[in-house]
Amino acid sequence: MPSPPDRRAFLAGAALLTVLPLSAARATPDAMAAAIKEVVGEGTIREGKVKLDLPPLVENGNVVPLTVSVESPMTPADHVKAIHVFNEKNPQPHVFSARLGPRNGKAVIATRIKLADSQKIVAIAETSSGAFWSASADVIVTLAACIEDVT
Amino acid sequence: MTNVLINAPKTARPGEIVEIKALILHPMETGFRPGTNGRIIPRNIIERFTATWNGAEIFRMEMSPAIAANPFVSFFAVATESGTIGLRWTGDQGFLVEEQVAIAVG
């Protein structure tokens, strides 16, 4: 006699196997939240002080200019220690983590990033007093990065 | 080396906040893209960028595959004393590039 439970288990396993690689190939809002948690730990994140500049509509996701600026006097007593940027839908939630200090004078960083899809970007600043401030921006991407082989 | 572009002022007043911009030629291959043969192209990225002022670290950035090809970074620094600004990029496959620019403060 064939045993239906085994067949069910097999089918369920096969279904899982086909689904897993797909879901693993992409960060999700949950993965972003987990990555943020790794940086922040038990600290609370407040909105404000951070300004995240990104074009709201991006034609080419391969090169997206991004500027993070944080309001801070940048003195030895009160400065921004780190700036972290995360995304929701690239294959990995991390974009970059920068370490700063009073020697920077201004907590402003500009770079260029890749975006695989329309999504939310989050920037988090960690101050010398241990506070976390954040800002987020929604971006619409027309041509996604990471998909085609352009070489 | 011609594969690095650095834009920093040559002179500054003491205490002035100067902008330092750096661009390096690098594919920043994510490791998620299939090549023309259908196989995944291995990851090849710059993982870390550090800046020093007369040897003391003033800025550091950990990069991920989400940084665009030919990474561009702009940051600020307080001009404390004359000397050299050192920039260093390290990454996959033993990638290491170091460049220096001089700055006169006074």
gemmi code that builds the backbone of each chain (N, CA, C; Angstrom):
import gemmi

chains = {
    "A": [
        ("MET", (0.817, -1.216, 0.000), (0.000, 0.000, 0.000), (0.845, 1.258, 0.000)),
        ("PRO", (0.525, 2.224, -0.859), (1.294, 3.483, -0.795), (0.945, 4.252, 0.479)),
        ("SER", (1.862, 4.957, 1.022), (1.599, 5.670, 2.273), (1.463, 7.176, 1.980)),
        ("PRO", (0.223, 7.667, 2.025), (-0.023, 9.079, 1.699), (0.772, 10.081, 2.534)),
        ("PRO", (0.957, 9.838, 3.840), (1.703, 10.847, 4.593), (3.105, 11.084, 4.033)),
        ("ASP", (3.764, 9.969, 3.606), (5.113, 10.129, 3.063), (5.108, 10.974, 1.804)),
        ("ARG", (4.106, 10.707, 0.976), (4.038, 11.453, -0.267), (3.793, 12.943, 0.026)),
        ("ARG", (2.932, 13.157, 1.023), (2.662, 14.557, 1.389), (3.929, 15.238, 1.899)),
        ("ALA", (4.640, 14.480, 2.745), (5.863, 15.062, 3.316), (6.840, 15.377, 2.193)),
        ("PHE", (6.922, 14.429, 1.239), (7.841, 14.644, 0.125), (7.447, 15.878, -0.678)),
        ("LEU", (6.157, 15.996, -0.965), (5.692, 17.140, -1.758), (5.926, 18.458, -1.017)),
        ("ALA", (5.658, 18.410, 0.290), (5.863, 19.621, 1.084), (7.338, 20.004, 1.065)),
        ("GLY", (8.188, 18.972, 1.192), (9.635, 19.227, 1.168), (10.069, 19.795, -0.167)),
        ("ALA", (9.542, 19.206, -1.239), (9.911, 19.675, -2.574), (9.455, 21.108, -2.777)),
        ("ALA", (8.251, 21.408, -2.283), (7.731, 22.767, -2.427), (8.618, 23.742, -1.676)),
        ("LEU", (9.042, 23.345, -0.486), (9.886, 24.197, 0.348), (11.209, 24.461, -0.364)),
        ("LEU", (11.767, 23.392, -0.955), (13.053, 23.515, -1.624), (12.983, 24.497, -2.794)),
        ("THR", (11.850, 24.460, -3.496), (11.761, 25.356, -4.643), (11.514, 26.789, -4.207)),
        ("VAL", (10.868, 26.957, -3.069), (10.542, 28.311, -2.609), (11.735, 28.963, -1.924)),
        ("LEU", (12.490, 28.183, -1.142), (13.552, 28.757, -0.314), (14.593, 29.577, -1.078)),
        ("PRO", (15.167, 29.019, -2.159), (16.211, 29.799, -2.825), (15.684, 31.139, -3.328)),
        ("LEU", (14.421, 31.163, -3.743), (13.853, 32.410, -4.237), (13.759, 33.443, -3.122)),
        ("SER", (13.257, 32.989, -1.975), (13.084, 33.951, -0.895), (14.428, 34.351, -0.307)),
        ("ALA", (15.417, 33.452, -0.391), (16.720, 33.768, 0.185), (17.493, 34.759, -0.682)),
        ("ALA", (17.113, 34.864, -1.951), (17.874, 35.701, -2.870), (17.536, 37.172, -2.735)),
        ("ARG", (16.705, 37.514, -1.796), (16.256, 38.890, -1.717), (16.049, 39.285, -0.261)),
        ("ALA", (16.534, 40.478, 0.086), (16.248, 40.966, 1.429), (14.767, 41.322, 1.499)),
        ("THR", (14.208, 41.289, 2.666), (12.814, 41.636, 2.860), (12.751, 42.702, 3.933)),
        ("PRO", (11.598, 43.358, 4.097), (11.490, 44.293, 5.220), (11.879, 43.637, 6.540)),
        ("ASP", (11.585, 42.316, 6.678), (11.971, 41.619, 7.907), (13.487, 41.529, 8.030)),
        ("ALA", (14.156, 41.213, 6.898), (15.615, 41.110, 6.920), (16.224, 42.465, 7.255)),
        ("MET", (15.601, 43.525, 6.741), (16.101, 44.859, 7.046), (15.933, 45.144, 8.530)),
        ("ALA", (14.775, 44.778, 9.066), (14.529, 45.003, 10.490), (15.542, 44.226, 11.331)),
        ("ALA", (15.873, 42.998, 10.892), (16.839, 42.184, 11.628), (18.221, 42.817, 11.575)),
        ("ALA", (18.597, 43.343, 10.387), (19.905, 43.972, 10.229), (19.993, 45.237, 11.079)),
        ("ILE", (18.894, 45.967, 11.152), (18.864, 47.188, 11.967), (18.992, 46.812, 13.442)),
        ("LYS", (18.287, 45.752, 13.812), (18.324, 45.270, 15.196), (19.758, 44.913, 15.602)),
        ("GLU", (20.505, 44.327, 14.650), (21.880, 43.933, 14.917), (22.748, 45.144, 15.281)),
        ("VAL", (22.446, 46.276, 14.643), (23.224, 47.481, 14.874), (22.763, 48.204, 16.133)),
        ("VAL", (21.459, 48.260, 16.287), (20.878, 49.081, 17.363), (20.786, 48.317, 18.677)),
        ("GLY", (20.612, 47.012, 18.594), (20.455, 46.217, 19.803), (19.161, 46.564, 20.511)),
        ("GLU", (19.273, 46.866, 21.793), (18.074, 47.183, 22.572), (17.750, 48.677, 22.538)),
        ("GLY", (18.598, 49.462, 21.871), (18.368, 50.906, 21.831), (17.096, 51.256, 21.073)),
        ("THR", (16.550, 52.416, 21.358), (15.358, 52.856, 20.644), (15.779, 53.842, 19.556)),
        ("ILE", (15.095, 53.741, 18.422), (15.393, 54.626, 17.295), (14.329, 55.701, 17.245)),
        ("ARG", (14.766, 56.956, 17.176), (13.814, 58.051, 17.026), (13.977, 58.669, 15.653)),
        ("GLU", (12.865, 59.119, 15.100), (12.912, 59.797, 13.800), (13.397, 61.214, 14.018)),
        ("GLY", (14.245, 61.694, 13.127), (14.671, 63.081, 13.210), (16.168, 63.210, 13.159)),
        ("LYS", (16.641, 64.437, 13.105), (18.055, 64.813, 13.078), (18.790, 64.323, 11.833)),
        ("VAL", (18.309, 63.255, 11.220), (18.982, 62.694, 10.052), (18.242, 63.144, 8.804)),
        ("LYS", (18.999, 63.531, 7.788), (18.393, 63.874, 6.512), (18.952, 62.919, 5.467)),
        ("LEU", (18.043, 62.261, 4.750), (18.444, 61.292, 3.734), (18.009, 61.833, 2.382)),
        ("ASP", (18.978, 62.154, 1.560), (18.681, 62.728, 0.241), (18.890, 61.695, -0.844)),
        ("LEU", (17.794, 61.406, -1.556), (17.826, 60.449, -2.659), (16.842, 60.978, -3.686)),
        ("PRO", (17.081, 60.764, -4.970), (16.032, 61.170, -5.913), (14.793, 60.290, -5.698)),
        ("PRO", (13.581, 60.860, -5.673), (12.386, 60.030, -5.450), (12.095, 59.088, -6.617)),
        ("LEU", (12.524, 59.486, -7.809), (12.308, 58.648, -8.991), (13.662, 58.408, -9.646)),
        ("VAL", (14.054, 57.125, -9.721), (15.368, 56.774, -10.235), (15.198, 56.037, -11.553)),
        ("GLU", (15.871, 56.501, -12.615), (15.764, 55.794, -13.893), (16.701, 54.606, -13.925)),
        ("ASN", (17.905, 54.777, -13.393), (18.896, 53.720, -13.459), (19.285, 53.300, -12.045)),
        ("GLY", (18.821, 52.115, -11.653), (19.091, 51.618, -10.303), (20.542, 51.244, -10.062)),
        ("ASN", (21.362, 51.231, -11.120), (22.771, 50.881, -10.939), (23.568, 51.989, -10.272)),
        ("VAL", (23.140, 53.219, -10.465), (23.865, 54.357, -9.888), (22.851, 55.338, -9.318)),
        ("VAL", (22.683, 55.296, -8.016), (21.730, 56.176, -7.357), (22.490, 57.056, -6.358)),
        ("PRO", (22.543, 58.360, -6.593), (23.253, 59.215, -5.630), (22.497, 59.279, -4.312)),
        ("LEU", (23.239, 59.243, -3.224), (22.628, 59.248, -1.889), (23.486, 60.120, -0.969)),
        ("THR", (22.833, 60.993, -0.217), (23.541, 61.818, 0.767), (22.840, 61.671, 2.111)),
        ("VAL", (23.632, 61.418, 3.153), (23.102, 61.372, 4.515), (23.751, 62.513, 5.272)),
        ("SER", (22.930, 63.372, 5.874), (23.493, 64.409, 6.738), (22.781, 64.366, 8.082)),
        ("VAL", (23.568, 64.545, 9.123), (23.035, 64.463, 10.481), (23.346, 65.771, 11.193)),
        ("GLU", (22.323, 66.303, 11.870), (22.510, 67.507, 12.689), (23.327, 67.123, 13.904)),
        ("SER", (24.521, 67.692, 14.022), (25.357, 67.384, 15.185), (26.460, 68.418, 15.266)),
        ("PRO", (26.815, 68.865, 16.471), (27.927, 69.815, 16.580), (29.274, 69.163, 16.272)),
        ("MET", (29.343, 67.827, 16.289), (30.576, 67.080, 16.025), (31.727, 67.549, 16.929)),
        ("THR", (31.458, 67.702, 18.199), (32.498, 68.009, 19.185), (32.887, 66.701, 19.870)),
        ("PRO", (34.037, 66.673, 20.572), (34.405, 65.431, 21.269), (33.308, 64.965, 22.235)),
        ("ALA", (32.551, 65.916, 22.816), (31.523, 65.543, 23.784), (30.234, 65.076, 23.123)),
        ("ASP", (29.948, 65.607, 21.938), (28.677, 65.297, 21.293), (28.898, 65.182, 19.780)),
        ("HIS", (29.007, 63.970, 19.319), (29.221, 63.777, 17.885), (28.508, 62.522, 17.392)),
        ("VAL", (28.471, 62.384, 16.080), (27.902, 61.191, 15.468), (29.025, 60.165, 15.347)),
        ("LYS", (28.796, 58.985, 15.924), (29.818, 57.923, 15.897), (29.745, 57.108, 14.616)),
        ("ALA", (28.499, 56.869, 14.164), (28.342, 55.984, 13.014), (27.080, 56.329, 12.239)),
        ("ILE", (27.133, 56.077, 10.950), (25.946, 56.217, 10.098), (25.786, 54.892, 9.355)),
        ("HIS", (24.593, 54.318, 9.451), (24.311, 53.057, 8.765), (23.171, 53.282, 7.784)),
        ("VAL", (23.275, 52.648, 6.614), (22.186, 52.742, 5.641), (21.730, 51.330, 5.280)),
        ("PHE", (20.410, 51.151, 5.256), (19.821, 49.844, 4.963), (18.798, 49.971, 3.842)),
        ("ASN", (18.524, 48.834, 3.177), (17.476, 48.805, 2.155), (16.605, 47.586, 2.376)),
        ("GLU", (15.456, 47.595, 1.713), (14.475, 46.522, 1.895), (14.592, 45.407, 0.879)),
        ("LYS", (14.902, 45.740, -0.366), (14.678, 44.751, -1.425), (15.895, 44.388, -2.256)),
        ("ASN", (17.077, 44.900, -1.937), (18.275, 44.394, -2.601), (18.515, 42.985, -2.064)),
        ("PRO", (19.445, 42.213, -2.679), (19.680, 40.864, -2.146), (20.113, 40.861, -0.683)),
        ("GLN", (20.776, 41.914, -0.222), (21.180, 41.986, 1.182), (20.718, 43.316, 1.768)),
        ("PRO", (20.362, 43.331, 3.060), (19.822, 44.570, 3.634), (20.850, 45.680, 3.868)),
        ("HIS", (22.144, 45.332, 3.967), (23.148, 46.368, 4.240), (23.482, 47.181, 2.999)),
        ("VAL", (23.683, 48.462, 3.174), (24.229, 49.286, 2.102), (25.633, 49.744, 2.500)),
        ("PHE", (25.744, 50.482, 3.597), (27.068, 50.777, 4.141), (26.956, 51.156, 5.616)),
        ("SER", (28.100, 51.076, 6.291), (28.224, 51.548, 7.659), (29.462, 52.420, 7.701)),
        ("ALA", (29.335, 53.640, 8.165), (30.484, 54.541, 8.228), (30.752, 54.905, 9.677)),
        ("ARG", (32.037, 55.024, 9.993), (32.454, 55.446, 11.345), (32.974, 56.870, 11.247)),
        ("LEU", (32.446, 57.732, 12.099), (32.871, 59.125, 12.096), (33.298, 59.530, 13.501)),
        ("GLY", (33.743, 60.788, 13.598), (34.135, 61.314, 14.898), (34.254, 62.815, 14.829)),
        ("PRO", (34.712, 63.425, 15.917), (34.843, 64.884, 15.940), (35.777, 65.419, 14.855)),
        ("ARG", (36.685, 64.585, 14.360), (37.620, 65.035, 13.320), (36.925, 65.317, 11.993)),
        ("ASN", (35.669, 64.893, 11.856), (34.969, 65.115, 10.591), (34.335, 66.502, 10.500)),
        ("GLY", (34.086, 67.135, 11.627), (33.531, 68.487, 11.583), (32.065, 68.542, 11.213)),
        ("LYS", (31.692, 67.769, 10.216), (30.307, 67.725, 9.731), (29.946, 66.268, 9.513)),
        ("ALA", (28.764, 65.861, 9.955), (28.336, 64.475, 9.754), (27.566, 64.372, 8.446)),
        ("VAL", (28.303, 64.462, 7.350), (27.683, 64.395, 6.027), (28.469, 63.418, 5.176)),
        ("ILE", (27.767, 62.460, 4.575), (28.409, 61.488, 3.690), (27.611, 61.414, 2.403)),
        ("ALA", (28.311, 61.390, 1.288), (27.639, 61.176, 0.007), (28.285, 59.991, -0.680)),
        ("THR", (27.480, 59.182, -1.351), (28.014, 58.068, -2.123), (27.004, 57.733, -3.210)),
        ("ARG", (27.255, 56.649, -3.931), (26.313, 56.204, -4.965), (26.024, 54.733, -4.712)),
        ("ILE", (24.754, 54.373, -4.787), (24.372, 52.997, -4.444), (23.599, 52.344, -5.589)),
        ("LYS", (23.347, 51.026, -5.410), (22.540, 50.263, -6.376), (21.210, 49.916, -5.740)),
        ("LEU", (20.153, 49.959, -6.506), (18.845, 49.561, -6.004), (18.224, 48.561, -6.966)),
        ("ALA", (17.816, 47.399, -6.435), (17.277, 46.334, -7.274), (15.784, 46.499, -7.531)),
        ("ASP", (15.146, 47.402, -6.808), (13.698, 47.541, -6.968), (13.254, 48.844, -6.303)),
        ("SER", (12.009, 49.224, -6.551), (11.430, 50.351, -5.825), (11.303, 49.935, -4.368)),
        ("GLN", (11.746, 50.768, -3.469), (11.790, 50.343, -2.079), (12.052, 51.496, -1.134)),
        ("LYS", (12.085, 51.127, 0.155), (12.351, 52.112, 1.204), (13.802, 51.999, 1.643)),
        ("ILE", (14.465, 53.131, 1.805), (15.842, 53.180, 2.296), (15.800, 53.807, 3.690)),
        ("VAL", (16.569, 53.249, 4.606), (16.599, 53.772, 5.971), (18.036, 54.133, 6.337)),
        ("ALA", (18.222, 55.325, 6.899), (19.526, 55.731, 7.419), (19.407, 55.881, 8.926)),
        ("ILE", (20.401, 55.351, 9.647), (20.404, 55.428, 11.101), (21.723, 56.032, 11.560)),
        ("ALA", (21.642, 57.035, 12.421), (22.847, 57.649, 12.974), (22.945, 57.295, 14.446)),
        ("GLU", (24.165, 56.935, 14.861), (24.418, 56.614, 16.263), (25.268, 57.742, 16.839)),
        ("THR", (24.813, 58.356, 17.923), (25.563, 59.476, 18.495), (26.474, 58.987, 19.609)),
        ("SER", (27.387, 59.878, 20.019), (28.348, 59.518, 21.068), (27.640, 59.239, 22.391)),
        ("SER", (26.429, 59.791, 22.557), (25.695, 59.529, 23.801), (24.912, 58.220, 23.736)),
        ("GLY", (24.988, 57.530, 22.602), (24.323, 56.236, 22.478), (22.904, 56.308, 21.946)),
        ("ALA", (22.489, 57.481, 21.477), (21.142, 57.626, 20.927), (21.147, 57.253, 19.442)),
        ("PHE", (20.012, 56.801, 18.965), (19.872, 56.452, 17.553), (18.812, 57.337, 16.915)),
        ("TRP", (19.165, 57.954, 15.795), (18.236, 58.787, 15.051), (18.127, 58.225, 13.650)),
        ("SER", (16.943, 58.367, 13.049), (16.790, 57.769, 11.726), (15.987, 58.639, 10.781)),
        ("ALA", (16.103, 58.313, 9.507), (15.287, 58.915, 8.460), (15.081, 57.849, 7.402)),
        ("SER", (13.978, 57.934, 6.682), (13.774, 56.963, 5.607), (13.277, 57.690, 4.363)),
        ("ALA", (13.446, 57.028, 3.233), (13.014, 57.619, 1.967), (12.504, 56.512, 1.069)),
        ("ASP", (11.423, 56.794, 0.360), (10.896, 55.836, -0.604), (11.377, 56.209, -1.991)),
        ("VAL", (11.836, 55.200, -2.720), (12.404, 55.441, -4.036), (11.702, 54.554, -5.058)),
        ("ILE", (11.367, 55.131, -6.199), (10.806, 54.344, -7.301), (11.910, 54.150, -8.323)),
        ("VAL", (12.166, 52.891, -8.687), (13.259, 52.559, -9.591), (12.687, 52.032, -10.899)),
        ("THR", (13.084, 52.634, -12.028), (12.595, 52.191, -13.332), (13.416, 51.018, -13.854)),
        ("LEU", (14.744, 51.177, -13.898), (15.620, 50.106, -14.361), (16.362, 49.559, -13.155)),
        ("ALA", (16.107, 48.298, -12.831), (16.677, 47.722, -11.615), (18.128, 47.338, -11.816)),
        ("ALA", (18.903, 47.407, -10.739), (20.288, 46.955, -10.759), (20.330, 45.468, -10.482)),
        ("CYS", (21.497, 44.853, -10.660), (21.796, 43.472, -10.256), (21.090, 42.415, -11.096)),
        ("ILE", (20.365, 42.763, -12.129), (19.593, 41.744, -12.821), (20.274, 41.337, -14.115)),
        ("GLU", (20.652, 42.308, -14.919), (21.227, 41.958, -16.207), (22.745, 41.928, -16.123)),
        ("ASP", (23.311, 41.114, -16.975), (24.755, 41.113, -17.120), (25.093, 42.139, -18.192)),
        ("VAL", (25.715, 43.217, -17.772), (25.974, 44.302, -18.721), (27.350, 44.175, -19.361)),
        ("THR", (28.143, 43.181, -18.925), (29.501, 43.071, -19.472), (29.490, 42.364, -20.811)),
    ],
    "B": [
        ("MET", (48.979, 56.263, -9.932), (47.880, 55.385, -10.361), (46.784, 56.237, -10.987)),
        ("THR", (46.274, 55.773, -12.092), (45.252, 56.559, -12.779), (43.850, 56.085, -12.448)),
        ("ASN", (43.726, 55.004, -11.707), (42.371, 54.500, -11.461), (41.731, 55.077, -10.206)),
        ("VAL", (42.323, 56.131, -9.671), (41.755, 56.789, -8.493), (41.663, 58.283, -8.773)),
        ("LEU", (40.552, 58.873, -8.408), (40.392, 60.327, -8.498), (40.133, 60.843, -7.097)),
        ("ILE", (40.958, 61.789, -6.648), (40.764, 62.364, -5.323), (40.603, 63.866, -5.480)),
        ("ASN", (39.575, 64.396, -4.847), (39.343, 65.832, -4.894), (39.361, 66.359, -3.464)),
        ("ALA", (40.470, 67.008, -3.111), (40.594, 67.610, -1.781), (41.332, 68.931, -1.958)),
        ("PRO", (41.037, 69.924, -1.122), (41.736, 71.198, -1.285), (43.225, 71.052, -0.968)),
        ("LYS", (44.054, 71.862, -1.653), (45.504, 71.795, -1.397), (45.886, 72.625, -0.190)),
        ("THR", (45.054, 73.654, 0.091), (45.324, 74.495, 1.256), (44.028, 74.690, 2.028)),
        ("ALA", (44.179, 74.962, 3.328), (43.011, 75.223, 4.168), (43.443, 76.065, 5.348)),
        ("ARG", (42.472, 76.805, 5.906), (42.749, 77.565, 7.133), (42.640, 76.614, 8.318)),
        ("PRO", (43.372, 76.877, 9.403), (43.259, 75.983, 10.568), (41.817, 75.935, 11.072)),
        ("GLY", (41.326, 74.745, 11.290), (39.965, 74.575, 11.796), (38.896, 74.556, 10.723)),
        ("GLU", (39.279, 74.821, 9.487), (38.303, 74.811, 8.396), (37.820, 73.375, 8.141)),
        ("ILE", (36.515, 73.264, 7.821), (35.982, 71.938, 7.496), (36.068, 71.760, 5.980)),
        ("VAL", (36.860, 70.805, 5.544), (37.065, 70.607, 4.107), (36.369, 69.333, 3.642)),
        ("GLU", (35.931, 69.350, 2.389), (35.300, 68.168, 1.816), (36.348, 67.355, 1.069)),
        ("ILE", (36.325, 66.057, 1.267), (37.236, 65.162, 0.560), (36.374, 64.203, -0.250)),
        ("LYS", (36.636, 64.172, -1.555), (35.861, 63.301, -2.434), (36.811, 62.312, -3.085)),
        ("ALA", (36.399, 61.068, -3.148), (37.267, 60.045, -3.722), (36.452, 59.100, -4.593)),
        ("LEU", (37.025, 58.775, -5.750), (36.384, 57.848, -6.679), (37.425, 56.840, -7.116)),
        ("ILE", (37.065, 55.575, -7.144), (38.019, 54.547, -7.566), (37.355, 53.651, -8.602)),
        ("LEU", (38.131, 53.247, -9.606), (37.587, 52.339, -10.628), (37.527, 50.928, -10.049)),
        ("HIS", (36.338, 50.360, -10.016), (36.181, 49.005, -9.483), (34.807, 48.484, -9.914)),
        ("PRO", (34.705, 47.211, -10.349), (33.402, 46.730, -10.854), (32.338, 46.565, -9.769)),
        ("MET", (32.705, 46.377, -8.506), (31.747, 46.115, -7.414), (30.762, 45.025, -7.839)),
        ("GLU", (31.327, 43.892, -8.283), (30.500, 42.771, -8.731), (29.793, 42.170, -7.519)),
        ("THR", (28.451, 42.090, -7.606), (27.679, 41.763, -6.406), (27.764, 40.306, -5.972)),
        ("GLY", (28.011, 39.400, -6.929), (27.952, 37.972, -6.596), (26.537, 37.428, -6.675)),
        ("PHE", (25.616, 38.228, -7.208), (24.220, 37.776, -7.347), (23.798, 37.690, -8.809)),
        ("ARG", (24.687, 38.114, -9.722), (24.280, 38.191, -11.124), (24.816, 37.008, -11.905)),
        ("PRO", (23.985, 36.384, -12.748), (24.520, 35.369, -13.645), (25.237, 36.032, -14.823)),
        ("GLY", (26.330, 35.418, -15.264), (27.039, 35.920, -16.434), (26.412, 35.373, -17.695)),
        ("THR", (27.083, 35.574, -18.838), (26.523, 35.141, -20.113), (26.409, 33.626, -20.207)),
        ("ASN", (27.251, 32.896, -19.419), (27.181, 31.437, -19.443), (26.167, 30.894, -18.442)),
        ("GLY", (25.423, 31.777, -17.776), (24.392, 31.333, -16.852), (24.886, 31.117, -15.441)),
        ("ARG", (26.200, 31.094, -15.253), (26.730, 30.903, -13.902), (26.848, 32.245, -13.195)),
        ("ILE", (26.747, 32.180, -11.872), (26.866, 33.397, -11.063), (28.303, 33.932, -11.157)),
        ("ILE", (28.425, 35.204, -11.427), (29.754, 35.833, -11.428), (30.181, 35.990, -9.972)),
        ("PRO", (31.391, 35.500, -9.607), (31.781, 35.568, -8.190), (31.848, 37.002, -7.672)),
        ("ARG", (31.533, 37.146, -6.381), (31.535, 38.471, -5.773), (32.935, 39.075, -5.805)),
        ("ASN", (33.007, 40.331, -6.132), (34.277, 41.059, -6.119), (33.958, 42.508, -5.777)),
        ("ILE", (34.032, 42.833, -4.489), (33.696, 44.199, -4.083), (34.812, 44.794, -3.225)),
        ("ILE", (34.759, 46.100, -3.075), (35.593, 46.773, -2.077), (34.810, 46.699, -0.770)),
        ("GLU", (35.447, 46.180, 0.255), (34.744, 45.999, 1.528), (34.938, 47.173, 2.464)),
        ("ARG", (36.080, 47.843, 2.347), (36.389, 48.855, 3.345), (37.156, 50.010, 2.722)),
        ("PHE", (36.769, 51.218, 3.156), (37.462, 52.437, 2.746), (37.850, 53.173, 4.012)),
        ("THR", (39.124, 53.516, 4.152), (39.532, 54.267, 5.349), (40.310, 55.501, 4.930)),
        ("ALA", (40.168, 56.557, 5.729), (40.888, 57.799, 5.479), (41.665, 58.167, 6.733)),
        ("THR", (42.907, 58.604, 6.542), (43.737, 59.022, 7.670), (44.256, 60.426, 7.411)),
        ("TRP", (44.525, 61.138, 8.493), (45.135, 62.477, 8.407), (46.427, 62.380, 9.196)),
        ("ASN", (47.549, 62.469, 8.528), (48.865, 62.261, 9.155), (48.885, 60.964, 9.963)),
        ("GLY", (48.294, 59.936, 9.380), (48.351, 58.612, 9.999), (47.223, 58.295, 10.961)),
        ("ALA", (46.492, 59.310, 11.440), (45.402, 59.047, 12.378), (44.103, 58.868, 11.609)),
        ("GLU", (43.385, 57.792, 11.928), (42.155, 57.511, 11.189), (41.085, 58.560, 11.477)),
        ("ILE", (40.493, 59.108, 10.410), (39.441, 60.107, 10.604), (38.097, 59.626, 10.069)),
        ("PHE", (38.111, 58.639, 9.191), (36.854, 58.196, 8.586), (37.015, 56.767, 8.096)),
        ("ARG", (35.926, 55.994, 8.226), (35.978, 54.609, 7.751), (34.599, 54.229, 7.257)),
        ("MET", (34.559, 53.457, 6.195), (33.268, 53.045, 5.654), (33.336, 51.575, 5.253)),
        ("GLU", (32.385, 50.802, 5.779), (32.271, 49.393, 5.401), (31.254, 49.336, 4.267)),
        ("MET", (31.674, 48.769, 3.141), (30.786, 48.753, 1.978), (30.153, 47.383, 1.795)),
        ("SER", (29.037, 47.358, 1.067), (28.368, 46.103, 0.731), (28.206, 46.073, -0.791)),
        ("PRO", (27.703, 44.950, -1.327), (27.497, 44.925, -2.789), (26.529, 46.000, -3.282)),
        ("ALA", (25.788, 46.635, -2.380), (24.824, 47.656, -2.801), (25.482, 48.989, -3.131)),
        ("ILE", (26.792, 49.095, -2.976), (27.484, 50.315, -3.398), (27.714, 50.207, -4.913)),
        ("ALA", (27.423, 51.296, -5.619), (27.506, 51.279, -7.079), (28.935, 51.021, -7.553)),
        ("ALA", (29.055, 50.523, -8.784), (30.363, 50.311, -9.395), (31.133, 51.627, -9.393)),
        ("ASN", (32.455, 51.539, -9.331), (33.327, 52.706, -9.228), (32.940, 53.552, -8.020)),
        ("PRO", (33.112, 52.984, -6.824), (32.610, 53.631, -5.611), (33.086, 55.072, -5.452)),
        ("PHE", (32.114, 55.920, -5.164), (32.367, 57.329, -4.899), (32.001, 57.596, -3.448)),
        ("VAL", (32.887, 58.273, -2.737), (32.614, 58.624, -1.347), (33.004, 60.082, -1.131)),
        ("SER", (32.130, 60.817, -0.480), (32.462, 62.177, -0.080), (32.244, 62.289, 1.422)),
        ("PHE", (33.208, 62.891, 2.116), (33.071, 63.106, 3.557), (33.812, 64.390, 3.919)),
        ("PHE", (33.700, 64.785, 5.177), (34.306, 66.041, 5.605), (35.362, 65.782, 6.670)),
        ("ALA", (36.293, 66.735, 6.791), (37.328, 66.621, 7.813), (37.719, 68.019, 8.270)),
        ("VAL", (38.072, 68.123, 9.544), (38.564, 69.391, 10.084), (40.050, 69.478, 9.763)),
        ("ALA", (40.450, 70.592, 9.135), (41.859, 70.784, 8.792), (42.607, 71.160, 10.066)),
        ("THR", (43.313, 70.222, 10.646), (43.995, 70.479, 11.913), (45.429, 70.941, 11.679)),
        ("GLU", (46.183, 70.163, 10.914), (47.564, 70.566, 10.654), (47.979, 70.110, 9.260)),
        ("SER", (49.046, 70.726, 8.761), (49.548, 70.354, 7.436), (50.003, 68.910, 7.445)),
        ("GLY", (49.947, 68.301, 6.284), (50.408, 66.924, 6.219), (49.778, 66.199, 5.051)),
        ("THR", (49.561, 64.913, 5.231), (49.012, 64.115, 4.143), (47.696, 63.467, 4.576)),
        ("ILE", (46.797, 63.407, 3.604), (45.557, 62.670, 3.783), (45.785, 61.336, 3.073)),
        ("GLY", (45.638, 60.247, 3.792), (45.832, 58.925, 3.208), (44.497, 58.246, 2.997)),
        ("LEU", (44.311, 57.674, 1.811), (43.069, 56.954, 1.520), (43.436, 55.522, 1.158)),
        ("ARG", (42.635, 54.582, 1.644), (42.969, 53.171, 1.473), (41.699, 52.394, 1.186)),
        ("TRP", (41.730, 51.604, 0.123), (40.586, 50.763, -0.231), (41.041, 49.312, -0.154)),
        ("THR", (40.284, 48.456, 0.530), (40.611, 47.035, 0.550), (39.351, 46.238, 0.228)),
        ("GLY", (39.543, 45.048, -0.340), (38.368, 44.280, -0.712), (38.685, 42.864, -1.123)),
        ("ASP", (37.709, 42.257, -1.802), (37.818, 40.864, -2.213), (39.011, 40.661, -3.146)),
        ("GLN", (39.459, 39.423, -3.210), (40.540, 39.000, -4.097), (41.803, 39.817, -3.850)),
        ("GLY", (42.038, 40.152, -2.589), (43.268, 40.838, -2.205), (43.383, 42.255, -2.708)),
        ("PHE", (42.262, 42.864, -3.019), (42.297, 44.222, -3.548), (42.844, 45.193, -2.515)),
        ("LEU", (43.831, 45.994, -2.888), (44.384, 46.995, -1.977), (44.944, 48.153, -2.786)),
        ("VAL", (44.417, 49.335, -2.541), (44.930, 50.541, -3.196), (45.104, 51.599, -2.118)),
        ("GLU", (46.267, 52.248, -2.126), (46.511, 53.339, -1.191), (46.945, 54.571, -1.973)),
        ("GLU", (46.396, 55.699, -1.594), (46.763, 56.959, -2.241), (46.946, 58.020, -1.169)),
        ("GLN", (47.765, 59.007, -1.472), (47.966, 60.103, -0.525), (47.877, 61.428, -1.243)),
        ("VAL", (47.317, 62.417, -0.565), (47.352, 63.783, -1.093), (47.858, 64.692, 0.021)),
        ("ALA", (48.573, 65.727, -0.388), (49.129, 66.657, 0.605), (48.176, 67.812, 0.809)),
        ("ILE", (48.134, 68.324, 2.029), (47.333, 69.500, 2.316), (48.149, 70.414, 3.224)),
        ("ALA", (48.132, 71.718, 2.875), (48.853, 72.709, 3.675), (47.837, 73.497, 4.481)),
        ("VAL", (47.997, 73.505, 5.775), (47.062, 74.206, 6.652), (47.794, 75.403, 7.267)),
        ("GLY", (47.229, 76.596, 7.102), (47.859, 77.765, 7.704), (47.392, 79.057, 7.071)),
    ],
}
model = gemmi.Model(1)
for chain_id, residues in chains.items():
    chain = gemmi.Chain(chain_id)
    for i, (resn, *xyz) in enumerate(residues, 1):
        res = gemmi.Residue()
        res.name, res.seqid = resn, gemmi.SeqId(i, " ")
        for name, pos in zip(("N", "CA", "C"), xyz):
            atom = gemmi.Atom()
            atom.name, atom.element = name, gemmi.Element(name[0])
            atom.pos, atom.b_iso = gemmi.Position(*pos), 0.0
            res.add_atom(atom)
        chain.add_residue(res)
    model.add_chain(chain)
structure = gemmi.Structure()
structure.add_model(model)
structure.setup_entities()
